[in-house]
Amino acid sequence: MNRLTRREMLVCMGRVGAGLTLSAPLGHALAAPGLRRIRIGACDWSLGKMASPSSFEFAKEIGLDGVQVSLGSASDDMKLRRPEVQKQFKEAARANGVEIASLAIGEMNNIPYKSDPRAEAWVSDSVEVMQALGLNVVLLAFFGKGDLVGDKEGTDEVVRRLKKAAPRAEKAGVVLGLESWLSAEDTMRIMERVGSPAVKMYYDVCNSTDRGYDVPKEIRWLGKKNICEFHMKENGFLLGRGKIDFKRVRDAIEEIGYAGWMQIEGAVPRGGNVREAYEANYKYLRSLFPG
């Protein structure tokens, strides 16, 4: 047997070490939740814990990596804007070892950003909240009364307001994520009109499927630079048991090199138990996205 030089031994050891580190099955299995390329959380409203610090204890019991938290509601004046409430959420997250994944303003479905000054103030204030909580993304909802489909005037006003809000978000290094019934192309038109990297699409695979859009095609077309986060959702079914082909979705997400949060929303069978459903949903998603 030929004797290896010291240099050859070091190179060989480096290759072995790299193999152990980068080997997909082993690397994913050993990866700590905070180091995973894909982290999986759930929306607090889907857990039945909207805008409540108790969502973190529930998420821990399920095994989730994090929780997407609501800014609040109109009735509580978007309570997460208050420092004392922020402190409660941070302490609850820390105590349970579960991350605050991102922020959401679902109340905009009832009090539209396109027409109500209250919603405009909420979006502006969410930037400061994200900074206080160490977050990167806020979901801006455009459903119900806030729907933009076929509403040119409303869309124009949304663009005008986003142009005012985006510079502040850009300076803070955070993203305003647009979730709506619009296609990827129509959402991109809004983003291009605003002209800021701080405005991206919040992609909900179920909403887009319901509208008849080709989800894998849209994900590939948008690319990772235009998607800030994902909702992994089914209505009335566990993930993988409904109409969405999550393996095709997974392939598209992997192809664009997305890294970040996925939030489970809905995905509870009729009459099903939320805890059991979310344990199954998390296990299924983690099988598709091991790390």
Disulfide bonds with the S-S distance in Angstrom:
none
